[in-house]
Amino acid sequence: PRDAWSLADHLAGCDPGRPRDAATAALVDSVRDSEPDSAWEWTAHIDQPGERLDARRQVIEAWAGAHPFEAQRALASTELSSAEREALQALVDQ
């Protein structure tokens, strides 16, 4: 969606913190189904670990349901803790 990319441009210039995290999570949610690869990339811009993992769970679950190989590839190419990788991998493997 065009409005989502306007928001993305705006967020790129915002200072890190909870307001930016909340706006980034909203962006991720808005493009999760239509552009999961972009949504996945934007999850990396969420600073709060718990919020970032929640956003990643939502993206990977939706993505794996529609395109499991692409979801697996994204998961494999992302630097994650072992606990994060295990939790997200379980969603791909469902």
Rosetta silent file (secondary structure, phi, psi, omega in degrees, C-alpha in Angstrom):
SEQUENCE: PRDAWSLADHLAGCDPGRPRDAATAALVDSVRDSEPDSAWEWTAHIDQPGERLDARRQVIEAWAGAHPFEAQRALASTELSSAEREALQALVDQ
SCORE:     score description
SCORE:     0.000 S_00000001
   1 L     0.000  138.519 -176.862    0.000    0.000    0.000 S_00000001
   2 H   -60.690  -40.701  179.563    1.217    3.454   -0.914 S_00000001
   3 H   -62.758  -34.224  178.723    0.403    4.911    2.505 S_00000001
   4 H   -63.630  -39.233 -178.374    2.497    2.207    4.141 S_00000001
   5 H   -74.748  -27.577  172.041    5.536    3.228    2.120 S_00000001
   6 H   -65.406  -41.900  176.897    5.002    6.870    3.033 S_00000001
   7 H   -63.759  -41.568  179.208    5.022    5.767    6.659 S_00000001
   8 H   -60.119  -43.555  177.968    8.172    3.706    6.042 S_00000001
   9 H   -61.039  -42.475  179.326    9.941    6.747    4.610 S_00000001
  10 H   -64.765  -44.480 -177.798    8.900    8.786    7.631 S_00000001
  11 H   -62.833  -32.559 -179.171    9.977    6.096   10.117 S_00000001
  12 H   -58.666  -27.235 -179.283   13.426    5.886    8.581 S_00000001
  13 L   -98.560    2.318 -177.546   14.111    9.391    9.903 S_00000001
  14 L   -86.519  151.212  175.721   12.617    8.917   13.379 S_00000001
  15 L   -70.446  144.851  176.738   14.618    8.464   16.553 S_00000001
  16 L   -60.422  151.111  178.138   14.590    4.954   18.048 S_00000001
  17 L   150.184  179.420 -176.694   12.156    4.344   20.880 S_00000001
  18 H   -59.040  -42.510  178.613    8.713    3.082   21.778 S_00000001
  19 H   -59.976  -43.014  178.948    6.787    5.464   19.472 S_00000001
  20 H   -66.890  -39.846  178.008    8.864    4.369   16.470 S_00000001
  21 H   -59.613  -44.356 -179.494    8.530    0.717   17.521 S_00000001
  22 H   -63.824  -42.579  179.331    4.736    1.035   17.715 S_00000001
  23 H   -67.725  -38.211  178.192    4.565    2.724   14.320 S_00000001
  24 H   -66.129  -41.323  177.163    6.908    0.143   12.798 S_00000001
  25 H   -61.538  -38.147  177.279    4.789   -2.696   14.204 S_00000001
  26 H   -66.032  -39.674  176.250    1.729   -1.069   12.615 S_00000001
  27 H   -61.779  -47.905  179.233    3.583   -0.852    9.305 S_00000001
  28 H   -56.275  -46.079 -179.389    4.576   -4.517    9.551 S_00000001
  29 H   -61.917  -37.793 -176.328    0.968   -5.455   10.277 S_00000001
  30 H   -72.690  -24.907 -178.713   -0.321   -3.470    7.308 S_00000001
  31 H  -112.447    1.029 -175.499    1.969   -5.153    4.739 S_00000001
  32 L   -52.750  -46.096 -175.896    2.339   -8.587    6.353 S_00000001
  33 L   -82.601  -35.137 -176.876   -0.063  -10.356    3.984 S_00000001
  34 L   -86.054  -31.356 -178.142    0.641   -8.441    0.783 S_00000001
  35 L  -141.814   69.630 -175.062    4.430   -8.043    1.114 S_00000001
  36 H   -61.025  -31.517  179.277    5.731  -10.458    3.739 S_00000001
  37 H   -65.407  -41.020  176.734    9.363  -10.035    2.702 S_00000001
  38 H   -67.863  -42.159  178.378    9.174   -6.278    3.331 S_00000001
  39 H   -59.331  -43.766  179.722    7.280   -6.813    6.571 S_00000001
  40 H   -59.959  -45.329  179.324    9.971   -9.261    7.704 S_00000001
  41 H   -61.437  -39.999 -178.809   12.724   -6.751    6.946 S_00000001
  42 H   -68.286  -24.246  178.493   10.917   -4.024    8.890 S_00000001
  43 H   -60.499  -28.234  179.686   10.714   -6.220   12.001 S_00000001
  44 L   -65.901  -17.166 -178.556   14.464   -5.696   12.391 S_00000001
  45 L   -91.055    3.629  176.297   13.773   -1.993   13.023 S_00000001
  46 L   -91.221  118.291 -173.896   11.756   -2.698   16.181 S_00000001
  47 L   -75.992  -37.346 -178.011   14.101   -2.083   19.112 S_00000001
  48 L   -72.464  118.853 -174.689   12.144   -3.759   21.926 S_00000001
  49 H   -55.767  -42.681 -179.399   13.012   -7.485   21.798 S_00000001
  50 H   -65.715  -42.484  178.166    9.576   -8.706   22.891 S_00000001
  51 H   -67.077  -38.762  178.681    7.735   -6.500   20.415 S_00000001
  52 H   -63.029  -44.938 -179.976   10.175   -7.468   17.655 S_00000001
  53 H   -64.923  -40.735  177.722    9.630  -11.184   18.320 S_00000001
  54 H   -59.923  -44.780  179.482    5.833  -10.734   18.379 S_00000001
  55 H   -64.011  -41.479  179.366    5.964   -8.947   15.020 S_00000001
  56 H   -65.260  -38.145  177.232    8.236  -11.626   13.589 S_00000001
  57 H   -60.239  -46.465 -178.835    5.886  -14.360   14.813 S_00000001
  58 H   -62.533  -42.787 -179.571    2.937  -12.728   13.088 S_00000001
  59 H   -66.589  -50.063 -173.566    4.830  -12.286    9.830 S_00000001
  60 H   -67.136  -34.726  178.422    6.373  -15.742    9.716 S_00000001
  61 H   -65.047  -46.837  178.470    3.103  -17.459   10.620 S_00000001
  62 H   -65.491  -42.963 -177.634    1.197  -15.699    7.828 S_00000001
  63 H   -66.592  -44.269 -178.603    4.058  -16.128    5.363 S_00000001
  64 H   -64.415  -31.316  177.912    4.613  -19.801    6.125 S_00000001
  65 H   -66.790  -35.053 -177.537    0.931  -20.497    5.552 S_00000001
  66 H   -96.220  -38.611 -174.548    1.049  -19.060    2.045 S_00000001
  67 L  -143.239   75.964 -173.455    4.694  -19.529    0.987 S_00000001
  68 H   -61.104  -34.200 -178.321    6.588  -21.831    3.358 S_00000001
  69 H   -68.678  -40.124  178.032    9.790  -22.007    1.314 S_00000001
  70 H   -67.067  -39.501  177.788   10.154  -18.226    1.169 S_00000001
  71 H   -62.756  -42.974  178.993    9.418  -17.987    4.892 S_00000001
  72 H   -63.048  -41.727  179.616   12.053  -20.628    5.604 S_00000001
  73 H   -63.153  -43.205  178.568   14.602  -18.815    3.459 S_00000001
  74 H   -62.858  -43.670  179.876   13.968  -15.520    5.296 S_00000001
  75 H   -62.392  -42.813 -178.443   14.264  -17.242    8.645 S_00000001
  76 H   -67.174  -28.634 -175.587   17.506  -18.949    7.650 S_00000001
  77 L   -95.265    5.257 -178.294   19.087  -15.707    6.452 S_00000001
  78 L  -106.442  134.630  177.289   18.239  -13.658    9.546 S_00000001
  79 L   -74.293  118.526 -177.358   20.510  -13.365   12.560 S_00000001
  80 L  -139.071  155.632  171.427   18.478  -14.613   15.540 S_00000001
  81 L   -69.781  161.907 -179.970   19.109  -16.024   18.986 S_00000001
  82 H   -63.112  -35.333  178.611   18.653  -19.782   19.235 S_00000001
  83 H   -66.895  -42.315  177.668   15.465  -19.292   21.274 S_00000001
  84 H   -63.766  -46.352 -178.829   14.013  -16.926   18.661 S_00000001
  85 H   -60.361  -43.017 -179.493   14.965  -19.231   15.812 S_00000001
  86 H   -63.432  -44.544 -179.451   13.411  -22.228   17.559 S_00000001
  87 H   -64.063  -42.620 -178.690   10.148  -20.382   18.270 S_00000001
  88 H   -74.088  -36.919  178.364    9.873  -19.071   14.715 S_00000001
  89 H   -61.769  -37.045  178.150   10.935  -22.347   13.109 S_00000001
  90 H   -59.189  -34.465  179.145    8.084  -24.092   14.933 S_00000001
  91 H   -71.878  -34.973  177.157    5.660  -21.790   13.108 S_00000001
  92 H   -69.543  -37.251 -175.717    7.167  -22.660    9.732 S_00000001
  93 H   -77.434   -8.718 -178.037    7.072  -26.368   10.523 S_00000001
  94 L   -60.680    0.000    0.000    3.360  -26.419   11.413 S_00000001
